[in-house]
Amino acid sequence: MVRTCPQLVQNNPTRNCCIDLRCKLSLFAAMGNSNSCCNNLGIPPAKGPNAVGCSDFMMDHTVEGTFFRLYYPCVAYEDAEKPDWIPSREYFNGLADFMKINRGLSEKIFDYLFGSFKIPAAMNAPYKQNGKCPVVVFSHGLGAFRTLYSAICAELASQGFIVAAVEHRDESAAATFFYHGKTEEPDEKEEASATKPNPEAPENLVEEWMYYRSLKPGESEFPLRNKQVKQRADECIKALDTLIQINSGKKMENVLGTEFDWMTLANSMDLCRIAVMGHSFGGATVIEALCKEVNFKCGIALDSWMLPLDEEINVRVKQPIFFINSEKFQWAGNIMPMRKLVPPDSTSHAEENGHH
């Protein structure tokens, strides 16, 4: 379970700036470590019976495409390459912007504290054929990205799930990237992002970086977040559609050209057992996605942030939702909308057992 700092301002998650840098960093580390605390940082190995592999997939190089990291049961082998928890310095910069820390200072601190952290998964390892796996599409929280919840995603994969951790392009991620053609003119949104030549970029494509967008002075929060949560849900659905096509055996073009053989995933997924899962803003994304996509059979919302959602959303959700909340993050105004989505008998049962 992802933990939050005690000093977090509870009545507005987008302004959850911790009082000091140490607390901010402990919150950052907790995203990658389900067992972390300020004195025990790190990403624990998964506990399930399966070795875990991971690979990145990007379909359509533009900002409208889908981008996710896939975690899956893999063939175990020694000396497997384990990817960095923070993929590149651009993500450090994005985290600094989100936390309102100086980029130059934060990059040195982040690199010192977390630069050596590896994800407990083998990069591009062969998929382990073992029947059909249930599927989870994971949505990250505000100011995060596809690799920060690696502890959760890798643990699920070790237990036999196939997990697609989406990296959102709605300007809620700390940082993300896409491409435009060398002969294409970037649109207005792309011009605001950082264009960067990358020797590893696909041929004839130029890398574009998109960073977290803060609220402008005097800007109302709900319209922005409501627009973002709808886009996020659409991105989760795109990721699921991509997985369904991969499962059907259709050859899919991965812009990133990874070494992983995506064709080995044909007929590997149990499409009757598909869940959407997310943390905070990702929890809101879970609820929105359930409204839009019936192929999601259930949702798991970790400390869901309810502000971005329309008030009448509860009447549109038909699938079951499992809310998991940490006491220090939640407040009454956020809990009340959740109650409308939970059957009365289950709510009273949780209260009787002292669960939050």
N, C-alpha and C positions, 0 to 999 in steps of 0.2 A: 504494500500500500504506500502511495506517495505521501510523504509527510510535509507539513508546512511549518514555517517558523512561528513561534508563539507571538512574535511582535507584529505579525501581519495585521494590517488594517482590515477588519472583518466586514465592513459595510460596503466595500467596493473593490472587487478583485483586480480591476485594471489599475488601481492605484496601490496595489499591494507591494509597495516599495519598502523593504525591510529597513529598520532604523540604522543599521550599520552594514558595512561590506561583508563582514564575517557571516551575518545571518543570510544575506543574499546568496553568498556562495554555498551555504549549507542547503538552501532551498534548491539551487541549481544542481548540486550533487545528488540530492534526493530523487530527482527525476530519473536518474540512471540507476539508482540503487534502492530497491524496495526494502532493504534492511539498514539503510544508512542513518547515521546521526552525525552530529558535528564532530565527534571523536572517532568515527569509524567510517571513513569515506571509501568508496570503491564499488565496483560492479560485481556482484557475486555470481559464480557460475550457476547455471540452471540445475535444478534438482531432479528433473524427470529422467526417464529411462533412455531417452533419445539424445544423441549428439545433435547440435543445432548448427545449421548453415544459414547464411543470409546473402542476399544479392539485391542490387538496385535495378529498378525498372522504370523507364520513361517512355511513354508512347505519345507521339506528337511532340516535337521539340518546342512548340510555342507555349505561351503562358496558359493557353486553354487546354493543354494536354494533361495527362495523368502522370504522377510521379510518386513512387512509394519504395520503401525497403521491405523486402519479403524475408520473413523468418520461417524456417521449415525444418522438419526432421531430416538429418543428413547422414551420409555414410561417414563414420568416424575414421579419421586417420591422423597420424602424428604430424607434428610440424605444420599444422594448418595455419594459414594466415588469418589473424584476427584483426579486424578493422579498428581504426581509432574511434573512440566514442564521439569526439567532435571532429567531423570529417575534414575541415579546413579552417583557415584563419578567418574567412568571411563569416563563419558561424560564431566565432569568438566576438567579432565586431558587432554582429547582430545582437548577441546577448548583452554586450556592453550598452548598446543603444537602448535596448528594452529596459535594462536596469538603471539607465541614466548614470553610467559610469564612463569615465574617460577611456576612449578606445586604446590609446597607447599604454596606459597603466593597466587596464584590465587584461589586455592580451598577454602581458608578462605574468600577471597573477594567474590567469586561467591556464596558461601553458605550464606554469610551475606546478599548479595544483592538480590539473586534470589532463595535461598534455600526454602523459604516459598511459592514460586509461584506455583499455581495450574492451571491445564488446565481446562477451563470451559466446562467440559464434564464429564459425569458419567461413571466410569470405568465398563465395562461389563454389562451395563444396557440393558434390553430387547429391541429388535428392535420394532419400532412402525410401524405396518402394515398400509400403507396409499397409496395404488396404487404402481406404478412403479416409481422408482427414477432414475434421470439421474446420470451418473457415472463420477467421476474425478479421474485420477491417478496423484498424485503430486510428483514432483522431487525436492529435496532440493538443495541448493546451496553448493558451495565449503566450507568445514569446518563446515557443519551443520549436522543434522541428523533428524530422523523421527518426533520428537516432537517440533522442534524449530518454525515451522510455524503453530502452533496450532490455533492462532487467525484466520488465513485465512481458515484453514480446518474446524474448528468448525463453523465459520460463514456460510460456504457453506452447512454444514450438517443441520444447523438450518433452512436453506432455502429449504430443501428437497433433497439435494444431498447425495449420498454415495461417500465418499472420501477415497482413499487408499494412504497414505503418505509413500512412499517407503524409506527404509534406504539402501543406496547404499553400496556395498561391493567392490568398485573399488579403495579403499584407498583415496577417495576424501572426505569422511565423517570425521568429527572430531574423531569419534569413532563408532564402531559397534561391534557386537559379533555374533558368530555362535558356533557350537559344533563339536567335533569329538568323536568317540566312545572311551571308556577307553582302549580298546584293539587295537585301530587304532593308527598307527604312523602318527603324523602330518606331512604334506608336508613342503617343504622349506619355502613357504609363511607363513604357520601357525607357524613355528618355530620362525619367526621374530616377531610374535605377542605375547601377554601376555597370558599364560595359567593360569587359575585361578579356583580352586575348588569352586563351588557355591552350597550351600545346597539346593537352589531352582532349580537347573538344573535338566532336565529330567533324569530319571534313566539310568545309564550306559553311560551317556554323560558328557564330560568335556567342560567347557566353554572356548572359545578362543576369545580374544579381538584383533581387528584390528584398528590401529590408522592412522591418516592422514599422508600421505607421501609427504614431501616437495620435491621440485626440488633439485637434487644433484648439487654440484658446477660444472658449465660448461655445465649442461644438457640443451638441447633444449626443450622448453616447448611444442611446437605443437605435437610432436609424442606421448608424455605421455597423454596430454589432449585429443587428437583425439582417442587414444585407450580407454581412460576412458569414453568418451561420447558414444562410441559405446556399451560398456558394460552397461552403465547406461540405454540406450534405451532398451537394451535386458531385463534388470531388470524390467523396467516399463511394458514391454510386458508380462513378466512372471507374474507380479502382475495382469495384466488384464486377462490373461488366467486363473489364479486362481479364480478371481471374476466370470468369465463366468461359470466355473465349479460349484462354490458355488451356483450361480443363477440357474443352471440347477437342483439343488437338490442333487447333488453328495456329499456324505459324504467325507469331506476332513480332513486329519489328521493334527492337529495343534500341532507342536512339543512343543509349550509352554503350552499347556493344560489349556488355560484360561477358566473361568466359562461361557463365552458367548456362547450361543447356535447358532452356525453358520448355522444350518439347517433352522433357522427362516428366513434366507435371500433368501431362494428358491423363485424364480419368483418375486423378489423384485426390480430388476434392469431393466431399459429401455436401452436395448443394442443398440438401434438406436440413443441414445444420450450419447455418450462417448467422453470425452475430456481428453487431457493430458495437465498438467499445471506445471509450474516450475519457479524458481527464479534463475537468474544469470547463473551458470553452469547448473542449472535445466532448464533454458530457452533454452540453447543449446540442452539439452536432449530432450526437447519438439520437436524441429525441427528434430532431428535425429530419434526420435520415429515415427513421422508422415511419414517419408520416408519408415520405415520398417513395419508399421502396419496400414492397411486400416481400421481396426475397430475403430481407433481413428478418429472421425469425424471432429475434429477441435483441435487447440492448443491455449493455453494462455501462453504467454512468458512475465514474469515480469523482466524487466532489463536484458534481455538475453545477455549473454557473448558469442560473436560469434567466438572468436579465435579457439575453439576446432573443429570447423566444416570444412569439406572439402569445397573447393572453389566452386565446381559445385553442391553443395547441393540444390541450388534454383530450378534447373530444375527437381529435384526428388520429390519435395513437391507438392502434388496435393490438400491437404485439406487447408481450410482457417486458418490463424493464426492471433490472436489478440495480438499485441505488446503493452505493457504498460511500459513506461520508465519514470524514474525520472531524471530530468535534471542534477543533480550533479553527477550522476553515469556515464552518457554517454559521449562519445567523438566521433569525426567524423569517425575515423577508425573503430569503432564498429557499427556505424549507417549505413554506406554504405552497408555492407552485408545484413542488414535488408531490405533496400530499394529494393533489388533484389527479395525479397520474398513478397513484398506488391504490389498489382495492382496500376498502375500509378494514376488512378483517386482517390483512397483512400488516397494516399500519398499527393497529392495536396490539397485534402479536409482538411486533418489534418493540413497542413501548413497554409492554409487560416484561420483556426479557432485558430491558435496559440497553437496547441497541440504538445506535444513532445513524 
